[in-house]
Each structure stands twice: as structure tokens, then as C-alpha cells.
Amino acid sequence: MALTFPGQGAQQPGMGRPWAGRPGWFLAERAAEVSGRDVVHLLLHADEEELRRTDNAQLATFVLEMVILHEVRHALPAARRPLVCAGHSLGEYAALVAAGIVGFDDGVKLVAARGEAMREACASEPGTMAVVLGLAPDDVEKAAAGVRDEGGQVWVANLNSPQQSVVSGEAGAVARCVESAQELGALRILSIPVGGAFHTPLMRLAARAFGRAVRAAEFRPGHAPVVSNVDARPHRGADAWPQRLGRQITEPVRWADSVRTMADELYCDMFVEIGPGRTLTGLARKITPQVSRLSIAEPGQLVAVPAPSPLTASPRSSVRGAA
């Protein structure tokens, strides 16, 4: 089993309401104490505009994932000791907590500091992002490299699937890049309503500011590896995680390769997505269609969690088609 966690962009107004009052909700209240932010308000009452703000989106999404993880661990005991964990961008922090490498309080502090640092970097060096659909990653990189050769600042920020990549950079450079991508055969372009060029060198100010928070955090041996965004490799314990988390802010998210690592090298045959939406479940279907998938975003979906049985030969046989 692999536990996966979505990142910024998955947030929705009122996404915490189905979980309010349930056993895991105490984590939202604890996160408010640790961060000094009104996390309960963000999860229950914040509107779309308030949640679009980078620091709000990151903190709210991370805390909700922790609330859901608490519930999933009770419904699915195997989730307490997964084979591996991974998270997309922000979701990597939830994965580190799920793997026991970072404690909950330190996770809250890291996410709050990361969101604030990235928000300030957006103000200093504005940028934007766009999804490119229906074009191979090498061609998307070719389009971005062509714009950079002309002096533009744009990079491939997310390698999400064989046919989905995200470009990020200065607004004008991103616009030229997507035009080039369309000329190369891209089927569709979707703009992402953010104010910064995430996962690019334009976030270097955020990486430097975030470094102080990383140095103050404790990284533990943990009980499972986490597949890192920056190199798509599994890493255990405190093995250079502070450096990787700093690099993650300015380097691309290699999600497609991360999923292949979990499925093909670590032999995971079930992915459980924990958090709002079903983005990672959809990507996994395209990257490794042979792997069973389960998405838990609301309490009602806990009933789909397979009950352990001594007669079950493998996790795959008990949840095939759950997605």
C-alpha cells in the first residue's frame, strides 16, 4: 500500500465541514494552536478567494489531510504502516508525517512557514502557471527551452503524467510557451489561478526564507520511506530531507516518475489518496492503470475501505475497481 497526498489547488471552500466533530477533528484545533492561525475558519468558512491565497491554501489542505489520515488509520489498519508514502508538492509534508519522519507539530510549522515564504516571493517576483494536456513531457520542455533561449523565464514545473505537464514562470513567457506547445500538438491548455511561478528558480527567495524553518524542525527515522518530488526516489529517515525540501520549492515535481517508482520498483499494488479531490487518483490511472486505487476525501468514502480478511490473498484482490 502507498499513501498519497494532493497539494495546493485541491482545496475547496467548506472542505472541512464533513469532518468537523469527528474523532480526527482535534488535529485542526491543535494546528490552530501551533500555527497561531484560525485553521478551523479556513476549513469551515473561508471562501474561494481566501483559500486561493497561498499560505491559507497550503495550511488548510495539509491539516485536512492529517484529519483524514487519522480516520483512515482507524478504518484501515494497514495505513498505519504503509509500504511507502508520497505527496504532490505541498502533499509531501503530509507524506512525511504519515511516514513518521516529521511530527505533526513540526509539519504544521513547516507548512505555515513554507506558505508564508512562497506568498512573499510571489509579491517580489510575480508569475503564473498553466497545465499543458495531450503533449509529451519532452515536447513541453522543448517549448519552454525555446522561450528561455529568447530570454523568457519559463520552466516545466510539474511532470504529472505522460500527457500532462505544468509550465511556470513570468506571465508573458508562460503565454509564449503555451503557444509553442499548441503548435507542437498540445490538445488543451488550462491556466492556474496563482500569483507565483512555483517550482522554478523564481522561488529562490522563498527557498532561502524557508531554510530557517527547516533547520529548526526535527527529522526522525520514521517507519516508511517517502518518495521525494525532486528525484522520484524513496528516502528513509532524516536522510538529507532538509535539503530536498528546500530544493522542492525551486525544482520540478517529478510525479509521474514517483508513481512508477512506487508501482514498478517497490511493488505497490494499491494507492490510497488522502485529501480533497481525486487528482492523484486520476493521474495514477493514466500512469499505472494496473494498480488499484482508492480516494478518501469525505467520511462517506471510508465505507469503501476494504476490511482485512485472512482469506484475502492480496490488497489488489479486495479493492480492484474501487476507484
C-alpha positions in Angstrom: 0.0 0.0 0.0 1.1 3.5 -0.9 -0.4 6.6 0.8 -0.5 9.6 -1.4 -1.5 13.2 -0.6 -2.5 16.0 -3.0 -1.1 19.5 -2.9 -2.2 23.1 -3.3 -5.0 23.5 -5.8 -7.0 20.7 -4.3 -8.6 23.0 -1.7 -12.3 23.8 -1.8 -14.5 26.1 0.4 -16.1 24.2 3.2 -13.9 21.1 2.7 -13.6 20.5 6.4 -17.3 20.5 7.2 -17.8 16.8 6.6 -15.1 16.0 9.1 -15.9 18.6 11.8 -16.8 16.9 15.1 -15.3 13.6 14.1 -12.5 11.9 16.1 -9.7 13.4 14.0 -11.0 17.0 14.2 -8.9 17.7 17.3 -5.9 18.0 14.9 -7.5 21.1 13.3 -7.7 22.7 16.7 -4.2 21.6 17.6 -2.9 23.1 14.3 -4.5 26.4 15.2 -2.6 26.4 18.5 0.7 25.5 16.9 0.4 28.0 13.9 -1.4 30.8 15.6 -3.7 30.8 12.6 -7.5 30.3 12.6 -7.3 26.9 10.8 -10.9 25.9 11.8 -12.1 29.0 10.0 -10.1 28.2 6.9 -11.6 24.6 6.8 -15.2 25.6 7.5 -15.9 29.1 6.5 -13.2 30.5 4.1 -14.5 31.4 0.6 -12.7 30.6 -2.6 -10.8 33.9 -2.7 -9.5 33.5 0.8 -8.4 29.9 0.1 -6.7 30.9 -3.1 -4.1 32.8 -1.0 -1.0 30.6 -1.0 -0.4 30.5 2.8 -4.1 29.8 3.5 -4.4 27.1 0.8 -1.3 25.2 2.0 -2.1 25.2 5.7 -5.8 24.3 5.2 -5.0 21.5 2.8 -2.2 20.0 4.9 -4.3 20.0 8.1 -7.4 18.4 6.4 -5.1 15.6 5.1 -3.9 15.0 8.6 -7.5 14.8 9.9 -8.5 12.4 7.2 -5.3 10.3 7.7 -6.3 9.9 11.4 -9.7 8.5 10.4 -8.2 6.3 7.6 -5.8 4.7 10.1 -8.8 3.6 12.2 -10.7 2.2 9.2 -7.7 0.6 7.5 -5.1 -0.6 10.0 -2.6 -1.2 7.2 -2.5 2.6 6.7 -0.6 2.9 10.0 2.3 1.1 8.4 2.3 1.7 4.7 5.0 0.4 2.4 5.7 3.9 1.2 4.2 7.5 1.2 4.4 10.3 -1.3 2.8 13.7 -1.8 2.5 16.1 -4.7 4.3 19.3 -3.8 2.7 20.5 -0.6 1.4 16.9 -0.1 5.0 15.8 0.5 4.7 17.3 4.0 1.7 15.2 4.8 3.6 12.2 3.5 6.5 12.9 5.8 4.1 13.0 8.8 2.3 9.8 7.6 5.7 8.0 7.4 6.7 9.2 10.9 9.7 11.2 9.6 8.2 14.5 10.8 5.9 15.0 13.8 2.5 16.7 13.4 3.5 19.9 15.2 6.7 20.3 13.1 4.6 19.6 10.0 2.3 22.4 10.8 5.2 24.8 11.5 6.9 23.8 8.2 3.8 24.2 6.1 2.9 27.6 7.7 6.5 28.8 7.1 6.5 27.5 3.5 3.2 29.1 2.6 4.3 32.5 4.0 7.7 32.3 2.3 6.1 31.5 -1.0 3.5 34.2 -0.6 6.2 36.8 0.0 8.2 35.5 -3.0 5.1 35.9 -5.2 4.9 39.5 -4.3 8.5 40.1 -5.1 8.6 38.1 -8.4 5.1 37.6 -9.7 4.4 34.7 -12.1 1.8 32.2 -13.2 1.3 28.6 -14.2 -0.5 26.7 -16.9 -1.4 23.0 -17.5 -0.4 21.5 -20.8 -2.5 18.5 -21.8 -2.0 16.0 -24.6 1.7 16.6 -25.2 4.7 14.5 -24.2 6.9 16.0 -21.4 9.9 16.2 -23.8 7.9 18.4 -26.2 6.7 20.6 -23.3 10.3 21.0 -22.3 11.3 21.8 -25.9 8.6 24.6 -25.9 9.9 26.0 -22.6 13.5 25.9 -23.7 12.7 27.7 -26.8 11.2 30.6 -24.9 14.2 30.6 -22.5 16.6 30.8 -25.4 14.8 34.1 -26.3 15.3 35.5 -22.8 12.0 34.4 -21.3 11.7 32.9 -17.8 9.6 29.7 -18.0 10.2 26.2 -16.9 8.4 22.8 -16.7 7.3 22.8 -13.0 5.2 19.6 -12.7 5.7 16.3 -14.7 2.4 14.9 -13.7 1.7 12.1 -16.3 2.8 11.1 -19.8 0.3 13.6 -21.2 0.1 16.3 -18.5 2.7 18.8 -17.6 2.7 22.2 -15.9 4.7 25.2 -17.0 5.6 28.0 -14.7 7.3 31.4 -14.9 6.7 35.0 -15.9 3.3 35.6 -17.3 4.5 36.7 -20.8 6.9 33.8 -21.0 4.3 31.3 -20.0 1.9 32.7 -22.7 4.6 32.3 -25.4 5.4 28.8 -24.1 1.8 27.5 -24.3 1.5 29.0 -27.8 4.6 27.0 -28.8 3.2 23.9 -27.1 0.0 24.2 -29.1 2.0 24.4 -32.3 3.7 21.2 -31.2 0.3 19.4 -30.8 -0.9 20.2 -27.3 -4.6 19.4 -27.1 -5.6 21.7 -24.3 -4.2 24.5 -22.1 -5.6 25.3 -18.6 -4.5 28.4 -16.7 -3.8 28.0 -13.0 -5.0 31.0 -10.9 -1.8 31.5 -8.8 0.3 34.6 -8.4 3.7 32.9 -8.5 5.9 30.7 -10.5 6.0 27.7 -8.2 8.8 25.1 -8.6 11.0 27.4 -10.6 14.2 29.5 -9.9 11.8 32.5 -9.4 11.0 31.0 -6.0 14.6 31.2 -4.8 13.7 33.9 -2.2 11.1 31.6 -0.8 13.6 28.7 -0.6 16.1 30.9 1.4 13.4 32.2 3.8 12.1 28.7 4.3 15.5 27.4 5.2 15.3 28.8 8.7 12.1 26.8 9.5 13.6 23.6 8.1 16.7 23.9 10.2 14.5 24.2 13.3 12.5 21.1 12.6 13.3 17.6 13.8 13.5 14.8 11.3 13.1 11.2 12.6 14.0 7.7 11.3 10.3 7.0 10.6 8.7 3.7 9.7 8.3 4.1 5.9 10.2 5.8 3.1 8.8 8.8 1.3 9.4 9.2 -2.5 10.8 12.7 -3.0 9.4 15.1 -5.6 12.8 16.2 -6.7 14.4 12.9 -7.6 11.4 10.4 -7.5 13.5 8.1 -5.2 12.4 6.7 -1.9 14.2 8.1 1.1 14.1 6.9 4.7 14.6 8.7 8.0 16.3 12.1 8.2 18.4 11.4 5.1 19.0 14.9 3.7 15.3 15.8 3.9 16.0 19.4 4.8 18.0 19.9 1.6 15.4 18.2 -0.5 12.5 20.3 0.9 14.5 23.4 0.1 15.1 22.2 -3.5 11.5 21.2 -3.9 10.4 24.9 -3.9 12.6 25.7 -6.9 12.7 22.4 -8.8 10.1 20.5 -10.7 7.7 17.9 -9.2 8.5 14.6 -10.8 5.2 13.0 -10.0 4.9 10.5 -12.9 8.3 9.0 -12.1 7.4 8.9 -8.4 4.3 6.9 -9.2 6.3 4.5 -11.3 8.9 4.1 -8.5 6.1 3.0 -6.1 4.4 0.7 -8.5 7.3 -0.8 -10.5 10.2 -0.8 -8.1 8.5 -1.0 -4.7 5.7 -3.3 -6.0 2.8 -1.3 -4.5 -0.5 -2.6 -5.8 -2.8 -0.2 -4.1 -2.7 3.6 -3.9 -4.8 5.4 -1.3 -5.2 9.1 -2.0 -5.9 11.0 1.2 -7.2 14.6 0.9 -9.6 16.8 -1.0 -10.4 15.8 -4.6 -9.3 12.9 -6.8 -6.5 14.5 -8.7 -3.8 11.9 -7.8 -6.2 9.0 -8.4 -6.8 10.2 -11.9 -3.1 10.6 -12.6 -2.4 7.2 -11.2 -4.9 5.7 -13.6 -3.0 7.1 -16.5 0.5 6.3 -15.3 0.0 2.8 -13.8 -3.5 1.6 -14.8 -2.8 -1.9 -13.3 -2.6 -0.6 -9.8 -5.8 -0.5 -7.6 -6.8 3.0 -6.4 -8.9 4.4 -3.5 -9.7 8.0 -2.8 -10.7 9.3 0.6 -11.9 12.9 0.7 -15.2 12.6 2.7 -16.3 10.4 5.5 -18.8 8.5 3.3 -15.9 7.2 1.3 -14.5 5.3 4.3 -17.1 2.6 3.7 -15.2 1.7 0.5 -12.1 0.9 2.6 -11.6 -2.9 2.4 -11.9 -4.8 5.6 -8.9 -7.0 6.4 -9.6 -10.7 5.9 -7.5 -13.8 6.4 -8.9 -15.1 3.1 -7.8 -12.1 1.1 -4.7 -13.1 -1.0 -3.6 -9.5 -1.7 -4.8 -5.9 -1.3 -5.4 -5.8 -5.0 -8.0 -8.6 -5.0 -10.0 -6.8 -2.3 -10.2 -3.4 -3.8 -10.0 -3.9 -7.5 -12.1 -1.2 -9.2 -12.5 0.8 -6.1 -11.6 4.0 -8.0 
